[in-house]
């Protein structure tokens, strides 16, 4: 089943393997560089049915670091289009490409992972950040500004503008980033959202901004254009988002036309107690699979092809996504096809490898 095709709205994807979006922290003011070219070209011919472009900031202050990819001006748009064209030039004709649109909120203005992943110091050219409430992510982090109604309307517009540009660039699918502690997640969680207006308090209110972002993007795209969201299945915190809240949010997304979900977890608190191990998040995807009609993607240490195939056969999810597995082995799909005795197209230049 791993190699069977699947449709997300009107998009046919040749298999159920997805390259998850992976931040490379290698852009220059939002613009992709040669690093992204080589990275995405090799993933383009990896054999995965869907290749997701890393979290892409919809406005400059929405970048996680100084080096994150953005889509907020013509320079960003041009670099994304050129890189996508190069990746498509070496991919099979059926490989599809999606982009993840994001805003880091209070987790913006930080160092790259290999620099410490802390708030930028005064010497590192920090910038002011925004969030649902003026609550820092961790001790000794910057304090974000609580978003005004004007900020909320601006950010919604930025998501719409980035989505329109994504379609013009030539992406086959758009994903809105709603997890890992970034802005939309910050509104959803009672840990980071202490607002007293219509965007805070009850779950209905905390869902309002993410649902409005999704609805506005949906309205700006052509009918049937594949649009999904990456959501939080749980925060692994006693007072945070749990499976029941996540399901309510998912069902509300379905009502307004969401085509698929990628179900991840955590990221909104500095030290959640996550039981990390193979398939540790799959049960969260299965909850969505059993209780919604959307295409559901599972992610999180799904690295063995036989077990990946089995979880699909057991209908625990519809697709699987991997990130680090592709960094370790960009030919994971080719190797999986050999294990599962399935013929897949590979570049003829490399066919002798098989």
DASULLIN-V661693 format. One record per pair of residues at least 24 apart in sequence whose C-alpha atoms are under 10 Angstrom apart, sorted by the first residue. I is the first residue (numbers start at 1). GAP is how many residues later the second one is. D is the distance in Angstrom with one decimal. If there is no record, write none. Layout:
I;GAP;D, I;GAP;D
//
This chain:
1;307;9.2, 1;308;6.0, 1;309;8.2, 1;310;9.5, 1;311;6.6, 1;312;6.5, 1;317;9.4, 1;318;9.6, 1;339;9.8, 2;303;8.1, 2;304;9.0, 2;306;7.2, 2;307;5.1, 2;308;8.6, 2;309;9.4, 2;310;7.1, 2;311;8.6, 2;316;9.1, 2;317;7.8, 2;318;8.4, 2;331;9.9, 2;334;9.2, 2;335;9.1, 2;338;9.0, 2;340;9.7, 3;45;9.4, 3;46;8.7, 3;306;8.7, 3;330;9.4, 3;333;9.5, 3;334;8.0, 3;337;9.2, 3;339;7.7, 3;340;9.2, 3;341;8.5, 4;45;9.8, 5;44;8.3, 6;43;9.3, 6;289;9.0, 6;312;8.3, 6;313;8.5, 7;219;9.5, 7;252;9.8, 7;288;8.5, 8;165;8.8, 8;216;9.2, 8;217;9.0, 8;218;6.1, 8;219;8.4, 8;220;9.1, 8;251;6.3, 8;252;7.0, 8;286;8.7, 8;287;6.9, 8;288;10.0, 9;164;9.8, 9;214;9.6, 9;215;5.9, 9;216;7.0, 9;217;5.5, 9;218;8.3, 9;249;9.4, 9;250;6.2, 9;251;8.8, 9;285;9.6, 9;286;9.2, 10;162;9.9, 10;213;9.5, 10;214;6.0, 10;215;6.9, 10;216;6.9, 10;249;9.9, 11;85;8.6, 11;161;7.4, 11;162;8.0, 11;213;8.7, 11;214;7.9, 11;215;6.7, 12;37;9.2, 12;38;9.9, 12;82;8.3, 12;83;9.4, 12;84;8.4, 12;160;9.9, 13;35;9.3, 13;36;5.5, 13;37;6.7, 13;81;7.1, 13;82;7.0, 13;83;6.5, 13;84;9.6, 13;159;10.0, 14;33;9.2, 14;34;8.3, 14;35;5.2, 14;36;8.2, 14;79;9.9, 14;80;6.3, 14;81;6.9, 14;82;8.3, 15;32;8.7, 15;33;7.0, 15;34;4.8, 15;35;7.9, 15;79;9.5, 15;80;8.9, 15;304;8.4, 15;305;9.9, 15;329;9.9, 16;32;7.7, 16;33;6.2, 16;34;7.8, 16;281;8.8, 16;292;9.9, 16;293;9.5, 16;296;9.0, 16;301;10.0, 16;302;7.2, 16;303;4.7, 16;304;6.3, 16;305;8.4, 17;30;8.4, 17;31;5.1, 17;32;5.5, 17;33;6.7, 17;34;8.7, 17;280;9.4, 17;291;9.4, 17;301;9.7, 17;302;6.2, 17;303;5.4, 17;304;6.0, 17;305;7.9, 17;316;7.9, 18;29;9.4, 18;30;5.7, 18;31;6.1, 18;32;4.8, 18;33;5.8, 18;34;7.3, 18;78;9.6, 18;79;9.6, 18;80;9.9, 18;279;8.7, 18;280;9.7, 18;281;9.3, 18;301;7.3, 18;302;6.1, 18;303;4.4, 18;304;6.4, 18;305;8.7, 18;308;9.9, 18;315;9.9, 19;24;7.6, 19;25;9.4, 19;27;9.0, 19;28;9.7, 19;29;6.5, 19;30;8.3, 19;31;6.3, 19;32;4.8, 19;33;5.8, 19;34;8.5, 19;35;9.8, 19;78;9.5, 19;79;9.8, 19;301;8.8, 19;302;5.7, 19;303;5.4, 19;304;6.0, 19;305;9.4, 19;306;9.1, 19;307;7.2, 19;308;9.9, 19;311;9.7, 20;30;8.7, 20;31;7.0, 20;32;5.6, 20;33;7.8, 20;34;7.8, 20;35;9.9, 20;78;9.8, 20;80;9.6, 20;242;9.4, 20;279;8.1, 20;280;9.9, 20;300;9.0, 20;301;5.3, 20;302;5.3, 20;303;5.0, 20;304;8.8, 20;305;9.9, 20;306;9.0, 21;30;7.8, 21;31;4.9, 21;32;5.2, 21;33;4.1, 21;34;6.3, 21;35;9.4, 21;77;9.0, 21;78;7.9, 21;79;7.0, 21;154;9.9, 21;300;9.0, 21;301;8.8, 21;302;7.1, 22;30;8.1, 22;31;7.2, 22;32;4.7, 22;33;7.1, 22;78;9.8, 22;300;9.6, 22;301;6.5, 22;302;8.5, 22;305;9.4, 23;30;8.5, 23;31;5.0, 23;32;6.2, 23;33;8.6, 23;41;9.4, 23;44;9.5, 23;45;7.2, 23;46;8.1, 23;89;9.9, 24;30;7.5, 24;31;9.4, 24;43;8.2, 24;44;7.3, 24;45;8.4, 24;88;9.3, 24;89;9.9, 25;29;9.6, 25;38;9.9, 25;39;8.8, 25;40;7.1, 25;41;7.9, 25;42;4.7, 25;43;5.0, 25;44;7.5, 25;86;9.5, 25;87;6.6, 25;88;8.6, 25;89;9.9, 26;39;9.6, 26;40;8.9, 26;41;5.1, 26;42;6.5, 26;43;7.8, 26;86;9.4, 27;38;9.5, 27;39;7.9, 27;40;4.5, 27;41;5.4, 27;42;5.5, 27;43;8.4, 27;49;9.6, 27;52;10.0, 28;38;7.4, 28;39;5.6, 28;40;7.5, 28;41;7.8, 28;42;9.4, 28;48;9.5, 29;31;8.0, 29;34;9.3, 29;36;9.5, 29;37;6.5, 29;38;6.5, 29;39;7.4, 29;40;7.5, 29;41;7.6, 29;46;9.2, 29;47;8.3, 30;26;8.3, 30;27;7.8, 30;28;9.8, 30;29;9.2, 30;30;7.5, 30;33;8.0, 30;35;9.7, 30;36;7.9, 30;37;6.8, 30;38;5.7, 30;39;4.2, 30;40;4.1, 30;41;6.9, 30;42;8.0, 30;43;8.9, 30;45;8.2, 30;46;5.9, 30;47;9.4, 30;49;9.1, 30;50;9.7, 31;36;8.6, 31;37;8.2, 31;38;5.9, 31;39;6.6, 31;40;8.2, 31;41;9.9, 31;42;9.4, 31;43;9.7, 31;44;6.5, 31;45;4.8, 31;46;8.1, 31;47;8.4, 31;48;5.9, 31;49;7.6, 32;35;9.2, 32;36;8.6, 32;37;6.3, 32;38;8.5, 32;43;9.3, 32;44;7.3, 32;45;9.5, 32;46;9.2, 32;47;5.6, 32;48;6.6, 32;49;9.8, 32;50;9.2, 32;51;7.6, 33;36;9.5, 33;46;7.8, 33;47;9.5, 33;50;8.6, 34;49;8.8, 36;33;9.6, 36;43;9.8, 36;44;9.4, 36;47;7.3, 36;48;9.7, 36;51;9.7, 37;42;9.7, 37;43;9.6, 37;45;8.8, 37;46;5.6, 37;47;8.3, 37;48;9.8, 37;49;7.2, 37;50;7.3, 38;45;9.1, 38;48;9.2, 38;49;8.5, 39;44;9.8, 39;48;8.9, 39;288;9.3, 39;291;9.6, 40;43;7.6, 40;44;7.8, 40;46;8.3, 40;47;5.7, 40;48;9.1, 40;50;9.9, 40;51;10.0, 41;42;8.2, 41;43;8.4, 41;44;9.3, 41;45;6.5, 41;46;4.2, 41;47;7.6, 41;48;8.2, 41;49;6.7, 41;50;7.7, 42;45;7.6, 42;48;8.2, 42;49;8.6, 42;284;9.9, 42;288;7.0, 42;289;8.9, 43;44;7.8, 43;45;10.0, 43;47;9.5, 43;48;8.4, 43;283;7.9, 43;284;9.3, 43;287;6.5, 43;288;8.6, 44;40;9.1, 44;42;8.9, 44;43;5.2, 44;44;6.4, 44;45;8.4, 44;46;6.5, 44;47;4.8, 44;48;8.0, 44;51;7.4, 44;52;8.8, 44;53;8.4, 44;286;9.7, 45;42;7.8, 45;43;8.4, 45;44;9.1, 45;45;5.9, 45;46;4.4, 45;47;6.7, 45;50;8.2, 45;285;9.0, 45;286;8.8, 45;288;9.9, 45;300;9.5, 45;301;7.3, 45;302;7.3, 46;44;9.7, 46;45;7.8, 46;46;9.3, 46;49;9.4, 46;280;8.6, 46;283;9.5, 46;284;6.0, 46;285;5.6, 46;286;7.5, 46;287;6.5, 46;288;7.4, 46;300;8.2, 46;301;9.4, 47;44;7.9, 47;45;7.8, 47;47;9.6, 47;48;7.4, 47;283;9.2, 47;284;7.8, 47;285;8.4, 47;286;5.7, 47;287;6.8, 47;290;9.6, 47;297;7.6, 47;298;7.5, 47;299;7.1, 47;300;9.5, 48;43;9.6, 48;44;9.8, 48;46;9.9, 48;47;7.0, 48;48;8.5, 48;49;9.9, 48;273;9.4, 48;274;9.9, 48;278;9.9, 48;282;9.7, 48;283;9.4, 48;284;8.8, 48;285;6.4, 48;286;9.1, 49;43;9.5, 49;45;7.5, 49;46;5.2, 49;47;6.1, 49;48;8.5, 49;270;9.9, 49;284;9.5, 50;44;9.3, 50;45;6.1, 50;46;4.8, 50;47;5.5, 50;48;7.0, 50;122;9.3, 50;123;9.2, 50;269;10.0, 50;271;9.0, 51;36;9.8, 51;44;7.7, 51;45;6.3, 51;46;4.8, 51;47;6.2, 51;48;8.5, 51;122;9.9, 51;270;9.4, 52;44;8.7, 52;45;5.9, 52;46;4.7, 52;47;5.4, 52;48;6.9, 52;119;9.6, 52;121;8.8, 52;122;9.0, 52;123;8.7, 52;269;9.5, 52;271;9.9, 53;27;9.4, 53;31;9.1, 53;44;7.4, 53;45;6.1, 53;46;4.7, 53;47;6.1, 53;48;9.1, 53;118;9.5, 53;121;9.7, 53;122;9.6, 54;44;9.2, 54;45;6.8, 54;46;6.1, 54;47;8.4, 54;48;9.3, 55;44;7.5, 55;45;5.0, 55;46;5.8, 55;47;5.6, 55;48;8.3, 55;49;9.2, 55;120;9.3, 55;121;8.9, 55;122;7.4, 56;43;7.4, 56;44;6.0, 56;45;4.9, 56;46;5.5, 56;47;7.8, 56;48;9.7, 56;106;9.0, 56;120;9.7, 56;121;9.1, 57;43;8.8, 57;44;6.1, 57;45;4.9, 57;46;5.3, 57;47;7.5, 57;101;9.3, 57;102;8.9, 57;105;8.6, 57;120;9.9, 58;42;10.0, 58;43;6.4, 58;44;6.1, 58;45;6.2, 58;46;9.5, 58;97;7.9, 58;98;9.5, 58;99;9.3, 58;100;5.6, 58;101;5.7, 58;102;8.8, 58;103;8.0, 58;104;5.8, 58;105;8.8, 59;43;8.8, 59;44;7.3, 59;45;9.7, 59;95;9.7, 59;96;7.8, 59;99;6.5, 59;100;8.4, 59;102;9.8, 59;103;8.7, 60;43;9.1, 60;48;9.8, 60;67;9.8, 61;42;8.1, 61;43;8.1, 61;44;8.0, 61;45;9.9, 61;47;7.0, 61;48;7.6, 61;65;9.9, 61;66;7.1, 61;67;7.5, 61;68;6.6, 61;69;8.4, 62;40;7.4, 62;41;4.4, 62;42;4.9, 62;43;5.9, 62;44;8.8, 62;45;8.6, 62;46;6.1, 62;47;8.4, 62;67;7.8, 62;68;8.6, 62;93;9.3, 62;120;9.2, 62;121;8.5, 63;39;8.2, 63;40;6.5, 63;41;5.9, 63;42;8.3, 63;44;8.6, 63;45;5.6, 63;46;7.1, 63;47;8.9, 63;66;9.8, 64;38;9.5, 64;39;8.0, 64;40;5.5, 64;41;8.3, 64;42;8.9, 64;43;6.2, 64;44;4.0, 64;45;5.8, 64;46;6.0, 64;47;8.1, 64;48;8.3, 64;53;9.6, 64;55;9.9, 64;118;9.0, 65;39;9.2, 65;42;9.0, 65;43;6.3, 65;44;5.4, 65;45;5.1, 65;46;5.9, 65;47;6.2, 65;48;9.5, 65;52;9.0, 65;54;9.4, 65;55;8.6, 65;61;9.2, 66;42;9.0, 66;43;7.2, 66;44;7.8, 66;45;7.9, 66;46;8.3, 66;54;9.6, 66;58;9.3, 66;59;8.8, 66;60;8.8, 66;61;9.8, 67;43;10.0, 67;44;9.1, 67;45;7.8, 68;40;10.0, 68;44;9.2, 70;31;8.7, 70;32;8.8, 70;33;9.6, 70;92;9.0, 71;30;8.4, 71;31;9.7, 71;87;9.2, 71;88;9.4, 71;90;8.7, 71;91;5.8, 71;92;9.0, 71;94;7.8, 71;95;8.2, 72;86;7.6, 72;87;9.3, 72;89;7.9, 72;90;6.6, 72;93;9.0, 73;88;9.7, 73;89;9.0, 73;92;9.4, 74;91;9.3, 76;89;9.9, 77;85;9.0, 77;88;7.0, 77;89;8.0, 77;91;9.1, 77;92;7.1, 78;91;8.2, 79;90;9.8, 80;85;9.9, 80;86;8.7, 80;89;7.3, 80;90;9.6, 80;91;9.8, 81;84;9.7, 81;85;8.7, 81;87;8.8, 81;88;5.1, 81;89;7.3, 81;90;8.9, 82;87;8.7, 84;85;8.1, 84;86;7.9, 84;87;8.0, 85;84;9.0, 85;85;8.5, 85;86;9.9, 90;257;7.9, 91;254;9.9, 91;255;8.8, 91;256;8.1, 92;253;7.4, 92;254;7.7, 92;255;7.9, 95;77;9.7, 96;75;8.0, 96;76;6.2, 96;77;8.0, 97;73;8.6, 97;74;5.7, 97;75;5.5, 97;76;6.6, 97;77;9.0, 98;68;8.9, 98;69;9.8, 98;72;9.2, 98;73;5.5, 98;74;5.6, 98;75;4.5, 98;76;5.5, 98;77;7.1, 98;128;9.2, 98;129;9.5, 99;64;9.1, 99;67;7.3, 99;68;9.6, 99;72;6.8, 99;73;8.4, 99;74;6.6, 99;75;5.2, 99;76;6.0, 99;77;8.5, 99;78;9.9, 100;63;9.6, 100;66;9.6, 100;73;8.9, 100;74;6.1, 100;75;4.6, 100;76;5.6, 100;77;6.2, 100;78;9.9, 100;128;9.3, 100;129;8.5, 100;130;8.7, 101;57;10.0, 101;58;7.2, 101;59;9.8, 101;61;7.4, 101;62;7.6, 101;65;9.1, 101;73;7.3, 101;74;6.2, 101;75;5.0, 101;76;5.9, 101;77;9.4, 101;128;9.4, 102;57;8.0, 102;60;9.6, 102;73;8.8, 102;74;6.3, 102;75;5.1, 102;76;7.8, 102;77;9.6, 102;80;7.7, 102;81;7.9, 102;82;8.6, 103;27;9.7, 103;28;9.9, 103;52;8.5, 103;55;9.6, 103;56;8.7, 103;73;9.4, 103;74;7.7, 103;75;9.0, 103;79;6.3, 103;80;5.6, 103;81;7.7, 103;82;9.9, 104;25;8.7, 104;26;8.7, 104;27;8.8, 104;73;9.3, 104;74;10.0, 104;75;10.0, 104;76;9.3, 104;77;7.8, 104;78;4.5, 104;79;5.3, 104;80;8.5, 104;81;9.5, 104;82;9.3, 105;24;6.1, 105;25;5.1, 105;26;5.1, 105;27;8.3, 105;39;7.8, 105;40;9.4, 105;42;9.7, 105;76;8.6, 105;77;5.7, 105;78;4.4, 105;79;8.1, 105;80;9.3, 105;81;7.7, 105;82;9.8, 106;24;5.7, 106;25;5.4, 106;26;8.7, 106;27;9.1, 106;28;8.7, 106;29;8.1, 106;30;6.8, 106;31;6.6, 106;35;9.2, 106;36;8.1, 106;37;7.6, 106;38;5.5, 106;39;8.4, 106;40;9.6, 106;75;8.5, 106;76;7.2, 106;77;7.0, 106;80;8.1, 106;86;9.5, 106;162;9.8, 107;24;8.9, 107;29;8.6, 107;30;6.8, 107;31;9.7, 107;34;9.2, 107;35;9.2, 107;37;9.0, 107;73;9.6, 107;74;7.3, 107;75;6.3, 107;76;8.0, 107;79;9.6, 107;160;9.8, 107;161;8.9, 108;34;9.6, 108;36;9.3, 108;74;8.4, 108;75;9.3, 109;32;9.9, 109;33;8.7, 110;31;9.1, 110;32;9.4, 118;24;9.6, 119;24;10.0, 130;53;8.2, 131;51;8.8, 131;52;6.2, 131;53;8.8, 131;54;9.9, 131;55;6.7, 131;56;7.6, 131;61;8.2, 131;62;8.2, 132;51;7.6, 132;52;8.6, 132;53;9.4, 132;54;6.2, 132;55;5.3, 132;56;8.9, 132;57;9.4, 132;58;9.9, 132;60;6.9, 132;61;5.3, 132;62;7.5, 132;63;6.9, 132;67;8.2, 132;68;8.2, 132;74;9.2, 132;77;9.5, 133;53;8.4, 133;54;8.3, 133;58;9.8, 133;59;6.5, 133;60;5.5, 133;61;5.9, 133;62;6.3, 133;63;9.9, 133;67;9.3, 134;58;8.4, 134;59;8.7, 134;60;8.6, 134;61;9.4, 135;51;9.9, 135;56;9.1, 135;57;6.4, 135;58;8.3, 135;59;8.7, 136;56;8.4, 136;133;10.0, 137;44;8.7, 137;49;9.8, 137;54;9.9, 137;55;8.1, 137;130;9.8, 137;131;7.3, 137;132;6.6, 137;133;7.1, 138;130;9.7, 138;131;7.4, 138;132;6.3, 138;133;9.5, 139;131;9.2, 146;47;9.4, 146;48;9.7, 146;49;8.5, 147;48;9.7, 149;50;9.7, 152;47;9.9, 152;57;7.7, 152;60;9.8, 152;61;9.3, 153;56;9.6, 153;59;9.7, 153;60;9.3, 155;54;9.9, 155;58;8.2, 156;53;8.5, 156;54;9.1, 156;56;7.5, 156;57;5.3, 156;58;8.7, 156;59;9.6, 156;60;7.1, 156;61;8.2, 157;56;8.3, 157;59;8.0, 157;60;8.6, 158;55;9.5, 158;59;9.6, 159;54;7.0, 159;55;8.7, 159;57;8.3, 159;58;6.7, 160;53;7.9, 160;54;8.9, 160;55;9.6, 160;56;6.5, 160;57;4.9, 160;58;8.5, 160;59;8.8, 160;60;6.6, 160;61;8.8, 161;56;8.4, 161;59;8.7, 162;55;9.0, 163;53;9.9, 163;54;6.6, 163;55;9.0, 163;57;7.9, 163;58;7.7, 163;64;9.8, 164;53;8.3, 164;56;7.1, 164;57;6.9, 164;58;9.8, 167;54;8.0, 167;55;9.4, 167;58;9.0, 171;55;10.0, 172;53;8.0, 172;54;7.3, 172;55;9.5, 173;52;7.0, 173;53;5.0, 173;54;6.1, 173;55;8.1, 174;43;9.6, 174;44;10.0, 174;47;9.9, 174;51;8.3, 174;52;6.4, 174;53;5.0, 174;54;6.5, 174;55;8.3, 175;39;9.7, 175;51;8.5, 175;52;5.8, 175;53;4.8, 175;54;5.0, 175;55;6.9, 175;83;9.9, 175;84;9.9, 175;85;8.8, 175;86;8.7, 175;87;8.9, 176;34;9.3, 176;37;8.8, 176;38;7.5, 176;41;9.2, 176;51;7.9, 176;52;6.4, 176;53;4.6, 176;54;6.3, 176;55;8.8, 176;85;9.7, 176;86;10.0, 177;33;9.7, 177;51;9.0, 177;52;5.9, 177;53;5.2, 177;54;7.1, 177;55;9.8, 177;85;9.4, 178;32;7.5, 178;51;6.4, 178;52;5.3, 178;53;4.9, 178;54;7.0, 178;84;9.7, 178;85;9.8, 178;86;9.5, 179;50;8.9, 179;51;6.2, 179;52;4.9, 179;53;5.0, 179;54;8.7, 179;55;9.6, 179;56;9.3, 179;83;9.7, 179;84;8.7, 179;85;7.0, 179;86;6.8, 179;87;7.4, 179;88;7.3, 179;89;8.0, 180;50;9.1, 180;51;8.3, 180;52;7.2, 180;55;8.9, 180;84;7.7, 180;85;6.5, 180;86;5.6, 180;87;4.0, 180;88;6.0, 180;89;9.2, 181;51;8.9, 181;54;9.1, 181;84;9.1, 181;85;7.0, 181;86;4.5, 181;87;3.7, 181;88;7.3, 181;89;9.6, 182;85;8.0, 182;86;7.3, 183;26;9.8, 183;27;8.9, 183;85;9.6, 184;24;9.8, 184;25;7.3, 184;26;5.4, 184;27;9.2, 184;29;8.8, 184;47;9.3, 185;24;10.0, 185;25;8.0, 185;45;10.0, 185;46;7.9, 185;47;7.5, 185;50;9.9, 185;56;9.4, 185;81;9.7, 185;82;9.0, 185;83;7.4, 186;24;9.7, 186;81;9.9, 186;82;7.1, 188;44;9.3, 188;52;9.3, 188;53;7.7, 188;57;9.3, 188;58;9.3, 188;61;8.9, 189;43;9.7, 189;46;8.6, 189;50;8.9, 189;51;6.0, 189;52;5.8, 189;53;9.6, 189;56;9.6, 189;79;8.2, 190;49;7.4, 190;50;6.2, 190;51;7.5, 191;44;9.7, 191;46;9.1, 191;47;9.9, 191;48;6.9, 191;49;5.9, 191;50;8.5, 191;77;8.1, 191;78;8.3, 192;48;9.1, 192;76;7.8, 192;77;8.9, 203;38;9.6, 203;42;7.5, 203;43;10.0, 203;45;8.9, 203;46;8.5, 204;41;10.0, 204;44;9.2, 204;45;8.7, 204;48;9.7, 206;43;9.8, 207;38;9.9, 207;41;9.5, 207;42;6.8, 207;45;8.9, 207;46;9.8, 208;41;9.8, 210;39;9.4, 210;43;9.3, 211;38;8.6, 211;41;7.9, 211;42;6.8, 211;45;8.2, 212;44;9.7, 214;39;8.0, 214;42;8.2, 214;43;9.0, 214;44;8.2, 215;38;8.8, 215;41;6.6, 215;42;8.2, 215;43;9.0, 218;38;8.5, 218;39;7.7, 218;40;8.4, 219;38;9.9, 224;33;9.3, 224;35;8.9, 225;34;9.1, 226;31;9.8, 226;32;8.4, 226;33;6.4, 226;34;8.3, 227;30;8.3, 227;31;6.1, 227;32;5.7, 227;33;7.0, 227;34;9.2, 228;25;8.9, 228;26;9.6, 228;29;8.9, 228;30;5.4, 228;31;5.4, 228;32;4.7, 228;33;5.6, 228;34;7.8, 228;66;9.2, 228;67;9.1, 228;68;9.7, 229;24;8.6, 229;29;7.5, 229;30;8.5, 229;31;6.7, 229;32;5.2, 229;33;6.4, 229;34;8.6, 230;30;8.6, 230;31;5.6, 230;32;4.5, 230;33;5.9, 230;34;7.0, 230;35;9.5, 230;66;10.0, 230;67;9.0, 231;30;6.8, 231;31;6.3, 231;32;5.3, 231;33;6.1, 231;34;7.4, 231;35;9.9, 231;54;9.9, 232;29;9.9, 232;30;8.7, 232;31;6.1, 232;32;5.2, 232;33;4.5, 232;34;6.8, 232;35;8.9, 232;36;9.7, 232;52;8.8, 232;53;10.0, 233;29;9.5, 233;30;5.9, 233;31;5.9, 233;32;5.2, 233;33;8.1, 233;48;8.1, 233;49;9.8, 233;50;9.1, 233;51;5.5, 233;52;7.5, 233;54;8.9, 233;55;8.8, 234;29;9.3, 234;30;7.9, 234;31;5.2, 234;32;6.3, 234;33;9.8, 234;40;9.9, 234;47;9.2, 234;50;7.8, 235;29;9.4, 235;30;5.8, 235;31;4.3, 235;32;7.2, 235;33;7.0, 235;34;7.9, 235;37;7.3, 235;38;9.0, 235;39;8.7, 236;29;7.7, 236;30;6.3, 236;31;9.4, 236;32;9.7, 236;33;9.2, 236;35;9.5, 236;36;5.7, 236;37;6.0, 236;38;6.2, 236;39;9.0, 237;29;8.5, 237;31;9.6, 237;32;8.3, 237;34;9.3, 237;35;6.3, 237;36;7.4, 237;37;9.2, 238;34;9.7, 240;26;9.5, 240;28;9.0, 240;29;9.3, 241;24;9.4, 241;25;9.1, 241;27;9.9, 242;42;9.9, 243;40;9.8, 243;41;7.1, 243;44;7.9, 243;45;9.3, 244;43;9.2, 246;38;9.1, 246;41;9.5, 246;42;8.7, 247;37;9.3, 247;38;10.0, 247;40;7.5, 247;41;6.5, 247;44;7.8, 247;45;8.5, 248;40;9.8, 248;43;9.8, 250;38;7.4, 250;41;9.2, 250;42;7.7, 250;44;9.1, 251;37;8.6, 251;40;8.0, 251;41;6.4, 251;42;9.0, 251;43;9.2, 252;40;10.0, 253;39;9.9, 253;41;9.5, 254;38;7.4, 254;39;7.7, 254;40;6.9, 255;37;10.0, 257;37;9.3, 258;35;9.8, 258;36;7.3, 258;37;9.3, 259;34;8.7, 259;35;5.5, 259;36;6.5, 259;37;9.0, 260;32;9.8, 260;33;8.8, 260;34;5.0, 260;35;4.5, 260;36;5.7, 260;37;7.5, 260;58;9.7, 261;24;8.5, 261;27;8.3, 261;28;9.4, 261;31;10.0, 261;33;7.0, 261;34;6.4, 261;35;5.1, 261;36;6.0, 261;37;8.7, 261;58;10.0, 262;26;9.7, 262;33;8.7, 262;34;6.1, 262;35;4.5, 262;36;6.1, 262;37;7.3, 262;55;9.8, 262;57;8.9, 262;58;8.9, 262;59;8.4, 263;24;9.8, 263;25;8.2, 263;33;7.5, 263;34;6.3, 263;35;5.8, 263;36;6.8, 263;37;9.3, 263;54;9.8, 263;58;9.9, 264;33;9.2, 264;34;7.5, 264;35;6.4, 264;36;7.4, 265;34;9.6, 265;35;9.3, 276;24;8.7, 276;25;8.4, 277;24;6.8, 277;25;9.3, 278;24;6.1, 278;25;7.8, 278;26;9.1, 278;29;9.8, 279;24;8.6, 279;25;10.0, 279;28;9.3, 279;29;9.0, 279;32;9.4, 282;29;8.5, 282;34;7.2, 282;35;7.7, 282;38;9.3, 283;33;7.4, 283;34;9.1, 284;32;9.2, 284;33;9.5, 285;31;6.9, 285;32;6.1, 285;33;9.1, 285;34;9.9, 285;35;10.0, 286;25;9.5, 286;28;9.8, 286;29;7.7, 286;30;4.6, 286;31;5.8, 286;32;9.3, 287;29;8.2, 287;30;9.2, 288;28;9.1, 288;29;8.4, 289;26;7.7, 289;27;6.7, 289;28;6.0, 289;29;7.9, 290;25;8.6, 290;26;8.1, 290;27;9.0, 294;24;9.3, 295;24;7.8, 296;24;8.6, 297;24;6.8, 298;24;8.9, 299;24;8.5, 300;24;9.4, 301;24;8.0, 303;29;8.8, 303;33;9.7, 304;28;9.6, 304;32;8.1, 304;35;9.8, 305;27;8.8, 305;28;8.6, 305;30;8.7, 305;31;5.4, 305;32;8.4, 305;33;9.9, 305;34;7.4, 305;35;7.5, 306;30;8.0, 306;33;7.7, 306;34;7.1, 308;28;9.8, 309;27;9.8, 309;31;8.8
//
